[in-house]
């Protein structure tokens, strides 16, 4: 069963180094990049991803793009308060909640309700990490190269033991 993942969008964009170059172009380009990265990261999962941005309209605006729900808070309401409201509703419905925000009050609220609260830097690491199957295959490859001595960088020779002379074919 999937969980509700709630993300403070501007928190991630403003603090993550990977968004700095795009953010200098425009904030809209940074938002588009964030949504694209999230869609790519969570495309084969049952999780419900919601990105919340601070908005300036009279009403809260909601849209969907590539399985990502995007919410702009209404004027006078912060993204943090929208995230807290969504987390409370999800926990009341019995769903797991995972929140990515650097706001301490939101993190405290999430953990008190039984959810998981992580910093925005943790989300950036997840977005840029290799998929699990590729990571597992890479670890296996390194272990096999070590086991069979195929890579001198990972060989298990002791420092005290001199290297064995190689036989030359005649």
C-alpha positions as CSV (number, residue, x, y, z in Angstrom):
1,X,0.0,0.0,0.0
2,X,1.3,3.4,-0.9
3,X,1.7,6.4,1.4
4,X,1.0,10.1,1.0
5,X,4.2,12.0,0.4
6,X,3.8,15.7,1.0
7,X,6.5,18.1,-0.2
8,X,7.1,21.8,0.6
9,X,8.1,22.7,-3.0
10,X,9.8,26.0,-2.4
11,X,11.7,24.6,0.5
12,X,13.3,22.0,-1.8
13,X,13.9,24.5,-4.6
14,X,15.5,27.1,-2.4
15,X,17.7,24.8,-0.4
16,X,18.8,22.1,-2.9
17,X,22.0,22.8,-4.8
18,X,20.8,21.1,-7.9
19,X,18.1,23.7,-8.4
20,X,20.3,26.8,-8.1
21,X,21.1,27.1,-11.8
22,X,17.5,26.7,-12.9
23,X,16.2,29.0,-10.2
24,X,18.3,31.8,-11.6
25,X,16.5,31.4,-14.9
26,X,13.0,31.4,-13.4
27,X,11.1,30.0,-10.5
28,X,8.6,28.5,-12.9
29,X,11.4,26.5,-14.6
30,X,12.6,25.2,-11.1
31,X,9.0,24.1,-10.3
32,X,8.8,22.3,-13.6
33,X,12.1,20.6,-12.9
34,X,11.0,19.5,-9.4
35,X,7.8,18.0,-10.7
36,X,9.7,16.2,-13.5
37,X,12.2,14.7,-11.0
38,X,9.4,13.6,-8.7
39,X,7.4,12.0,-11.5
40,X,10.6,10.2,-12.6
41,X,11.5,9.0,-9.1
42,X,8.0,7.8,-8.1
43,X,6.6,6.7,-11.4
44,X,6.5,3.0,-10.5
45,X,5.3,3.3,-6.9
46,X,1.8,3.3,-5.4
47,X,2.6,6.5,-3.4
48,X,0.5,9.7,-3.8
49,X,2.8,12.6,-4.3
50,X,1.7,16.1,-3.4
51,X,3.9,19.2,-3.9
52,X,2.7,22.3,-2.1
53,X,3.8,25.9,-3.1
54,X,2.9,29.2,-1.5
55,X,0.3,30.9,-3.7
56,X,-1.1,34.3,-4.0
57,X,-4.6,33.7,-5.4
58,X,-7.9,34.1,-3.5
59,X,-8.6,30.4,-3.6
60,X,-6.4,27.3,-3.3
61,X,-5.4,26.0,-6.7
62,X,-4.9,22.3,-7.4
63,X,-3.6,20.7,-10.6
64,X,-2.2,17.3,-11.6
65,X,0.8,16.7,-13.8
66,X,2.3,13.3,-14.5
67,X,0.7,11.7,-11.4
68,X,1.9,14.5,-9.1
69,X,-0.7,16.7,-7.4
70,X,0.4,20.3,-7.3
71,X,-1.2,22.7,-4.8
72,X,-0.8,26.5,-4.6
73,X,-2.0,27.8,-1.2
74,X,-4.5,30.7,-1.2
75,X,-3.4,34.2,-0.3
76,X,-2.6,34.5,3.4
77,X,-2.2,30.7,3.9
78,X,1.3,29.2,3.9
79,X,2.3,26.0,2.2
80,X,3.2,24.7,5.7
81,X,-0.4,25.0,6.9
82,X,-1.7,23.2,3.8
83,X,0.8,20.4,4.4
84,X,-0.3,20.1,8.0
85,X,-4.0,20.0,7.0
86,X,-3.3,17.3,4.3
87,X,-1.2,15.3,6.8
88,X,-4.0,15.4,9.4
89,X,-6.6,14.3,6.8
90,X,-4.4,11.4,5.5
91,X,-3.6,10.1,9.0
92,X,-7.4,10.3,9.9
93,X,-8.0,8.2,6.8
94,X,-5.5,5.7,8.1
95,X,-2.8,6.3,5.5
96,X,0.9,6.6,6.1
97,X,2.3,10.1,5.7
98,X,5.9,11.2,4.8
99,X,6.7,14.9,4.8
100,X,9.7,16.7,3.3
101,X,10.1,20.1,4.8
102,X,12.7,22.0,6.7
103,X,10.1,23.7,8.9
104,X,10.5,22.4,12.4
105,X,6.9,22.9,13.3
106,X,5.7,20.8,10.4
107,X,8.1,18.1,11.2
108,X,7.0,18.1,14.8
109,X,3.3,17.9,13.8
110,X,4.0,15.0,11.4
111,X,5.8,13.0,14.0
112,X,3.2,13.6,16.7
113,X,0.6,12.2,14.3
114,X,2.6,9.1,13.6
115,X,4.0,10.2,10.3
116,X,7.6,10.5,9.1
117,X,9.2,13.9,8.7
118,X,12.4,14.4,6.7
119,X,14.5,17.4,5.6
120,X,14.3,18.6,2.0
121,X,17.9,17.5,1.5
122,X,16.8,13.9,2.0
123,X,14.4,14.2,-0.8
124,X,17.1,15.6,-3.1
125,X,19.3,12.7,-2.3
126,X,16.5,10.3,-3.2
127,X,15.7,12.0,-6.4
128,X,19.2,11.8,-7.7
129,X,20.0,8.3,-6.3
130,X,20.2,5.3,-8.6
131,X,17.2,3.0,-8.7
132,X,17.4,0.2,-6.1
133,X,17.9,-2.6,-8.7
134,X,20.8,-0.8,-10.3
135,X,22.4,0.0,-6.9
136,X,22.0,-3.7,-5.9
137,X,23.6,-4.9,-9.2
138,X,26.5,-2.5,-8.7
139,X,27.1,-3.7,-5.2
140,X,27.0,-7.3,-6.4
141,X,29.5,-6.6,-9.2
142,X,31.9,-5.0,-6.8
143,X,31.6,-7.9,-4.4
144,X,32.2,-10.5,-7.2
145,X,35.3,-8.5,-8.4
146,X,36.6,-8.5,-4.8
147,X,35.9,-12.2,-4.3
148,X,37.6,-13.3,-7.5
149,X,40.4,-10.7,-7.4
150,X,39.5,-9.2,-10.8
151,X,40.0,-5.6,-9.8
152,X,43.3,-4.5,-8.2
153,X,41.6,-1.6,-6.6
154,X,39.5,-3.9,-4.5
155,X,41.9,-6.8,-4.1
156,X,42.2,-8.3,-0.6
157,X,46.0,-8.6,-0.5
158,X,47.6,-7.8,2.8
159,X,50.1,-5.0,2.9
160,X,52.7,-7.2,4.5
161,X,52.5,-9.8,1.8
162,X,54.5,-9.0,-1.4
163,X,52.7,-9.3,-4.6
164,X,53.0,-12.6,-6.4
165,X,55.2,-12.6,-9.5
166,X,53.3,-13.1,-12.7
167,X,54.2,-15.9,-15.0
168,X,55.2,-14.9,-18.5
169,X,54.3,-17.1,-21.4
170,X,57.2,-18.1,-23.6
